[in-house]
Amino acid sequence: MTIGVELEAQILRYYHVEKWRAGTIARQLHVHRDTVQRVLAQAGLPRIGSVQRPSQIDAYLPFIHETLKKFPSLTASRLYAMVTERGYRGSQHHFRHMIALHRPRPQPEAYLRLRTLPGE
């Protein structure tokens, strides 16, 4: 389903002139938020999304990757202690969560599934 030219112009005016967000425009005009984002994208605006802020762990990622490459089974709590000695001031819970995202994954092994018929 397409929307009218007047509605597109109204969406663009609310976004540029009134500085409304996409959700506010969608709510006021009774259209879906994706419709508003599509109109804005067709107008040449970049994709609307959350702004990625730098994390406290970003400065220590090279050290973390190097250490995990040498010792892949090193626990996150031990790694947290090593990084805290180097000046990291974040919480341990968040650090453990971030390490789970950056920990190298083992290569999956291919195997043949054994299937037996009933009674074999």
N, C-alpha and C positions, 0 to 999 in steps of 0.2 A: 504494500500500500504506500502510495506516495503522499506527501504533504504539499500543501499549496505554497505558492511563491510568497504570499503575504505572511504565512506562518514562518517560513524560512527567514524572511526579512526581520520579522519580530524577534526571532531567536537571536539573530546576529546583533540586532540593536540592543537587546537586553544584555548580551554578553559584552559587547564593546563599550556601549555608552553607560549603561547602568552598573556594569562590573558585577553582574550576577553570576553565580556558579551554575553548572549544568543541572544539578539537582533542583535548585530553586526555580530555574526556568521551566523544567519539566513539570514541576508541581503546579506552577501558576498557569501554564498553558494546557495542562491536562494531556500531556503526551509522555511517552516513555523516555527515560533518561538516555537510552541508546539512540533514540531518534535525534535528540539534541546533540549528542556527541558526533553522530554521523553528519549532521548539518555543519557543525563546526569544523570537522575534518575535511569536508568538501570545500569549505571556504579557505583551506590552506593552513589552518591552525594545527599545531602539533597535538598529539594524543594527550588527552587530559588524564592525569594520574597523580599519584602521590609523589612528593619530592623525596628523593633518596638522600638522606643526610649521612655524613661520614660517621662510622662507628668507632668506638674507642679501641676496638680490637684491630682496626685497619693498620695501625702503625706496627703491630706485632705479627701480622700475617706472614711476612717472609720467614721470620724466625720459627713460627709455628709449622709452616709447610716444610721447612728444612728439617726440623726435629722429627716430625711425623714421617718424613721420608726415610730417615735413619732408623727410627724406632716406631714402627707402625702400631705396636700393641701398647704404647705408652698411655696410661690413663689420663683422663681429662683433669682430674684433681692434681696430679703431679705436674702436668703441663701448666695448670693455673698457678701453682707455687713458683714454677720457673719464670713465668711471665710477670708475676707480681714482684719478684726480685728485680726485674728490669723496669719497673715503674708503672705497670698496669694498675688502674684504680677501679675497675668495674666490678660488678658482683660476680660471685662464683656461679650462680645459677645461670645467668645469661651467658657467661663464658662457656659453660658446659654445653649449652644449646648451640652456640656458634661453632664449637669444635666438632659437634656431631655433623654439622653441615659441611665442614672442611676436611673431615677425616677421609683418607683415601679408601675407596671401596675395593674389595678383592674382585678379581676377574671371575665372572660366573663360568662354571664348568658345564660343558655339554654332556648329556648322558642319555642313554636309551632307556625309555620306560619299559619295564618288563610287564607283560600282560599275560595272564594265565586264564584259561577257560575254567568254568566251574567244575570241580571234581578232579582237576589235575594235581 
